[in-house]
Amino acid sequence: MSVPSLAANVHNFAEKLASGGPKALRSMGEMAHQIHGGERDTIVLLLATALVHPVMNLFGLSPVLGFLFAGMLLGPAGLQWVSDVETTTKLAELGVVFFLFEMGLELELERLKSVGRDAFTLGTAQFLLTTFLIGSLALKAGATGAVALVLGGGLALSSSAFVIQLLNEKGELASRFGRASFGILLLQDLAVVPLLVVTPLLGGTGAQLGAALRLAVIKSVSALSFIFVFGRYMLQYVYRLVASARDQTSFLAITLVTVLSMAGFTAALGLSDTLGAFLAGVLLAETKYRYQIEADIAPFRGLLLGLFFITTGFAIDLKVAIASWPLILGGTLTLLALKTAITTLVCAVGGLKLTAALRSGLLLSQGGEFSFVIFALAQQHGLLLPTQVKLLLTTVVLTMFLTPFLNELGLKASAALERSSGKLILPSPDEAAEKSNYVLIAGFGRVGQAVAEMLTAKLVRYKAFDMDPYKVAEARKLGLPVFFGDATRPEVLQILMKESEANISSVVVTLDTERDCTKTLAQIEKSIEEIDAVNQTMGG
């Protein structure tokens, strides 16, 4: 089925549901109208958020697409089951704040070192070249310089949600092409921050823009200085104090306060609130609390980010999309071809084999979720018209939908190239090093420390968790890979498994009580499927 006919069918289905349909649906509609608007919106949005993941899993598609489709169906252009779009949008903006915070959390020094070359050479070249070429095309089409910069920067971004999910599913995040793709994504994520700062300033005149940029630089430097000084001398003390109570509610509360206060501080300076959230994440990335923090905020970030994608779907008008389908289809094919060519060229020049470069090019050819944020900000400040934003969002969504198919195309094309060249496909030495195993130690008491010493003597890597902040602090002073975290909670184990270099060979549980050991073992069985052994002993 073609894209226009699919869109038309969805729109017709929505109109039929809204106008009549079976008695059961009419009864549901009448009952829904008896509920207060705010309560009805909350119920509808929570139900949609709950159903998106299982439904999309059945089709093997990303939940991001599900949230966008839900917004199209439930919003003003669909069934109109959500009445207070403005309030929902404001709440959903917190999802972006927590998304940037989590992105900052992932920027630990070890990860930056592992993909540093790819991020700062391949990523910079890809972003600048794509921004320049798309911006040049926009200028030739009659756009102003400010609009061209927004379009170029926004469309140069790729989707971290789609790409990392596909790499994780196929176990290719540690491969050469996977690391290159991740490095480019990392640089793009960093580029989002200046885009968020500059976009609101581009709505002014040339003279106003120059003055605004100078003022923004001064404010940014002041904010960075204050936040990093405050974070270095205060956050560690506050988190250590709260963690010593071993109360999950208190720990979660201080994390929420940190994120929202940092976001509010940068917003008060006239900068983006997401900048403050990102910097808060960067501050906490190198602390021993990062895994516990990431596990605690995951439900809030997931729920609010889902709401953000749903509200983005509100802006996609199927009538406009159907009326302009030649333009959207042409824009989609142009964007995919342009980004594939640029990324492939950059990776090939950067030293990747042609097969790996082509796979990275196809995998990163879609538009990204942060383009939604950039274009919405541009519309808010008068740079883009609502109709233009709707066309852009529809184009980006279509490129996202095609991503899994393009990834499979890249895999088949690279395999065909390898066969035609008659070469064996062998892992590189650095690739093999990235896949080296390590042992996870749950509990760093007397027994846990003894296990760590034996592993170190055998040159076996390990990571350890413990709920005693003082014990963790002492270990980290010695340079040991010990982190604050509750090993009995499945969220902490799941966060660990998302790490790019995670390849756990064994788990050693050395917690203080038999109950905690048993609970942790049960969670490990659910969270980690492929491990060589799970060992249990009483710690101390």
N, C-alpha and C positions, 0 to 999 in steps of 0.2 A: 504494500500500500504506500502511495506517495505521501510526502509530508503535507502538502495542501489538503489532500483528501482526508488524511488522518485528523488534521486540525478542524476541518469542516465537520467531520463526524462527531468529534468531541464537543464542538460548539452546539450542534443540533441536539446532542444528548442532553446538554445542560439546559437548553431552552425547553425541551420536552419535560424534563424534571421540574423546572420552575413553573411551567404553565399548567401542568396537570399530572398525568401518569397514574399509576395504580392507586387504589384507595389507601393502601398502607403508607405510601409516600405522602399522600395528601394529609393523612392523619398525623404523620410525623411533622409535616410542615406546620399544621394548625397548632399542634402541641408546642412546637418550637417557638411560635410567635407568642405563646402565653408566658414564656420565660423572659425575664428582664434582659434588655439588649446586652449589657455587659456580661451577665452570667451566661447567656447563650453564646456569645463570642468565645468566652473562656472554654466552655464545654466543647464547642466545635473545634477550636484550635488544639486543645489537648487531645481530643479523639483523633484528629488528623495526625498529630505528632506521634501518637502511640501506634497508629496503623501503618505509617509510611515505611518503617524499617522492615517489618515482616512481609509486607506486600511487595516491596522492591526486591527483597531477597528471593522471592519466588521467581522473579523474572531475571535475576542475576544483574540488576542495574544498581547504580549508585543511589543512596537515599537522597542526595541533593536534587536529583531529577524528580523524585517523588514529592519532595517539599515544594518544588516549583510548580509541578502539575497540580498539587493540592491548592496552592494559591490561585492558580488560574481557574480552578473549578469553584472554589468557595468565595472568591473575591467579587469586586464590583462588576467585572466583565463576565462572570459566570453565574452561579446560583444566588449570589448576594447573601449568603448565610452569615457573613461577618459584616456587621453594620458600622462599628466604630473603628475604621481603618487607621485613623490618625493615632489613637491611643495604642493600638496593637503595634504600629510601626515604631513608636517611641520605645515601647518595651522591647521590641525585637532588636533595636540598636544596641542593647546591652549584650546581645549575643556576639556582635562584632567586637565589642570591648573585651569580652572574655576570650574570644578567638585570638585576638592580638596578644593578650596576656599569655595564653598557652603557647603561642608562637615564640614569644620572648623566653619562656621557660625552656624551650627546646634548643636555645642557642648556647648550650654549654661549650666550654673551651674544647673539650675532647671531640665533640661533633664538628665544630668549626675547623679543627685541625684536619680531620679525616676527609672533609670535602672542601677545604679552603681553596685549593687551586681551581677546582671546578667552579666553585661559587664566584670567585673574584676574577677569573679570566673568562671562562666560558659563559658564566651568568651575566657578567657585565657586558660582554660583546653581544650576546643575544638580546639583552634588554635594550641597549642603546641602538643597535642596528634596526630592530623591529620598530622601536618608537620612531626613529628617523624616517624609515620607509613608509610606514602607515601615516605618519604626520605629513610627509611630502605628498602622498596621494590625496589626503584630506585638503591640503592647500590648493592643489590643482583642481579639486572639485569645488573650490570657492569658500572653504572654511577659513576663519580667522586663525591667527597664530596661536591664540589661547586654546581655541577649540581643537586645533590640530594636535597640540601637545597633550590635551586630555585624552583624545581618541587614541593617539599613538601609545601613550603610557598605559592607558586602561586595557587596550587590546593586546599589548605586549605581554601581559600577565597570563599565566597558565593556571590550571586548576590543581592545587595541592591535594584537595580532597579526592579527586578522581585518580590522579597519577600515583600517589602514594598507596591508595587502596589497591590499584591494579598491580603495582610492584610487590606489595605484601602478599597478595593472593597467589602470585606466581613464584614467590620466593626469590625475586630478582633484585631486591633492594641493595644487596651487597655485590652484585655484578658490576662490571666496569660501566656498562651503559646505565645501570640503575643508579650508581653513585654520581655519574655525570648529570643525569636527569634531576636527582635530588639536589645537587649543588646549584644547578640553574634555578630550581624552584626556591631554594634558600635565598639566593640573591634577589629574586623577584619579590619575595616576602619582605626583604629589607627595603626594596625600592618602594613598597607600598607606603611606608612612613612619610618620605618626602612628598609623595604624590598627595597624600591626605593633607599635608601642610600647605602645599602650593595651590591646589585646586581652588579653594575658596578665595585665594588672592587674585586669581586670574580674571575674576569678574570685573575688576576695576579698569581704569584707563592706564595708559603707559606710565604717566607720572605717578599716579596712585599706586600702580603695581610696584614700581621701583622702591617707593617709600615703604610700602607694606612688606616687601621682601626683606628690606634692611631691618625693619622692626621685628619681623618674624625670626630672623637670624639671632638678633639680640635676645628675644624671648626664649628661643630654643636653647641657646647656650646657657642662659640663666636657669632654665628649667632643668637642663641636664646636670648642671653643677649642683643645684640644690638637691635633686633627687638622688644622685649618686652619693653625695656626702651624707644625706639623711639615711639612705639605704645602708651604707657601709657601717655607720655607727649606731643606728637605731634598730633597723629591722632584725638584725641578728639577735640583739638583746631581747627585743619584744617576742620574737618567735621562740627563743630559748625559754623565756619565762612562761609562755603559754603552753609550750610542749611539755614542760616539766609537770604540768597538772594531768597530762595524759587524758584529756577530755576532748573527744572528737568535735563536740559542738563549739567549744572555745577556739579550737584550732581552725575550724571552718570559718568562724566569725571573723577572726583576725585576717584571714586570707581575703574574704570579701571586703573588709574595711580597707585593706591595702590596695586592692584593685580599684575600687570605686573612688577612694581618696586621691590616688595618683591620677586617675582619669579626670576627676573634678579639678585638680590643681592645674593640669595643662589646659583644660577647657576654660578655666578662669583667666588664663594668660592670653586667651584668644587663639590657642592652638587646638589641634584635634584631641578629643578625649581618648581616642585609641592610641595616640602617641604615649600618653601617660601609662596606659595599661601595658603597652609593649615594653616600656622601660622598667615597669615593676616586674615583669616577667624576666627580663634580662638580669635584674638585680638578684633575683632568687634562683636563677639557673645554676649558679655555682655553689649554692648552699646545700647542706645535707637534707633539707626539707623538700626538695623539688618533687620527688616521686609522690610523697604524701599529699602535697599541695595539688599536683596534677590530678591525682585520684579523687580528691575532695571536690574540685570544681568541675569535674567531667560531667556530672548530671546537669548542673546549671548551664554550662557552656553548650552542651548538646541540645537541651530544651530551648534555650534562647536563640541559638544559632538556627535551629529548625524553624523557629518563628520568623527569623530574619529572612530565610529563603522562602517561606510561605508569603510573607509580605512583598518580597520581590516578585513572586508569581502574580500578586495582585496587579502589578504594573504591566503584565503581558496581556494585551488585548487580542483575542483570536480574530476578531473582525478586521482589525488593522493588519494582522499578520497574513490573513487570507487575501486581503485586498492588495498587499504589497509583496506577495510571495516571490515574484521574480527578483525583486531587489534583495530580499532576505536570502534567497538561495544563492544569488550571485555573490553577496557579501560573505556568506558562509564558505563557499568554495574558494574565494579569494583569500580569506583569512587563513584557512587551513593550508593552502598551497604556499602562501608567503611565509608563514611561521615554520612550516616543515622545511622549506628550502634554506631559510636563514639558520635555523638550529642545526640542521645537518651540516651545512657549510662550516659553521663555527666549531662544531665538535670535530669534524674531520681535520680542520686546520689546527685544532688544539691537540691532536695526537691520537684520537680515537680511530679505530678501524672503520671503514666505510659502513660495514654492516651495523656496528654499534651506533654510529652517528645517525644512520637512517632511522633506526629504532627510536632514538631519542627525539629526532625531529618529528616523527609521526606521533609519538606519545605526548609531546608538549605542544601540539598544534592547536589545541582548543583555547577558548577564552577562559578566564578564571573567575572564581566567585568574588574576588575583590574588585573586579571590573564593575560589578553591581553597585558596590559602595562608591566607587569613583564617579560613575555616571549619575547616580542619585545625588551626590554632592554637587556635581556640575549643574544638574537641573535646578537644585535648590538655590544656586548662586547665579542663575540666568545664563549659563553658558550653553546649555542644550535645552531644546524644547521637549515637552512631554512626549510628543509623537516620535521624535528622534530617539529618545531613551527607550521607548517601547520597541522600536525596530532593532536597536542595538542589543537589548536584553534578549529578544527572541533569537537573534543571530547567535549570541553567545550560548544560549541554552541548546540550540541545535548542534553547535560544535561539541558541546559536552556530551550530548546524546550519542554522537558518532565516535567518541573516544575509544570505547572498548573494541569497536570494529577496526579502527585505525591501528590499535595496538596489535591486534591479530594480523592485520595486513603487514605491519612492520616485521613481526616474527617470521611470517612466511617469506617475505621478500629477502630478509637477511639470510635465512636458511638457503634460499635459492642461490643467492650470491656466493655463499660459502661453498655450496656444491659445485657451482660453475667454476670456481677458482681451484677446486681440487685440494683445498687445504683442510687440515684437521682443526677442529675447534677445541682449543685447550685453554684452561683458565690461566690468567697471568699470575705471576708470583704475588703481586700486591692484592689480587683478588682472593687468593688462597689465604693470605694473612688476615683479610677481613672476616673470613668465615671461621676463624679459630674459635673453639668452644670455650666456655667458662662455666664455673660452678656457682650456683646461687646458695647463699647461706642465710637462712631465716633465723635470726637471733645471734647477737654478737657478745654473749656472755663468756664465761670461762671456757665452756666446751667449743663454742663458736670460734673464739680466738685461737684455740688449739688447732681446730680444723684449718683455719686460715693460714696458720704458720706452716702446717704440713703441706698445704697446696702451694704456698710460696716456695718452699724448699724444692718442690717438684716442678717449679716453673709453670704452674697451672693458674690461669687467671680466675678471679672470683669477684663477686659483688655480694655485699652483706647488708642486711636490714636489722634495725633494732629500734625499740620504742623509748629507750633511755637517751635523752638528748645530750646528757653530759658524757655518757659512754661513747656516743657517736662523735661528739666534739673532740674527745681525746684521740680517737682513732684517726680522725681526719687531720689532726695536727701532725700525725706521723705519716701523712700522705696515703692512708689506706682507703680503698674504695668502699667506704661504709656510709650508709644513708639512713636518715630518719624515716621510718615507715612502719605501718602496722601490717605484718605479714599475714595476719588472719583475715584481712579484707581482700576480696577478689579484685577490687578496683586497682589496688597497688600492684598486684601481679600482672594484671592486664596492661597497665601503663608501662611496666618494664618490658613486656613482650613487644611493644610498639617501637622500641629503640631500634635504630637501623642496624646496629652491630649485634643485636641480641641473638645468640645461638646457644641456648642452655643445654649442657650435657648432663648435669646432675643437680639435684637439689638436696641440701642438707638442712634439716629442721632441728634447731637446738633451742627451742623456746623453754620457758621456765616450768610450765605446767603441762600435764598430759592432755588436758582439755584443749589448750591452745595448739599443741602439736597435732592433735587429731583434726581440729578445725582447719588448720593450715594445710594439712595433707589433702583434705577433702576439696579445698579451694584449688590446690595445685592440680589435682586430677581434672578439674573442670577447665582450668585456664591454660594448662600446658599439656599438649598431647604427645609431642615427640621428644622425650628425654630418656636418657639411658638408665637412670636410676633415681630413686627417691629414698633418702636415708633419714631415719628419725632417731633422735636421742634426746635425753633430757639435758637442758642447758643449765647455766648458773652464773 
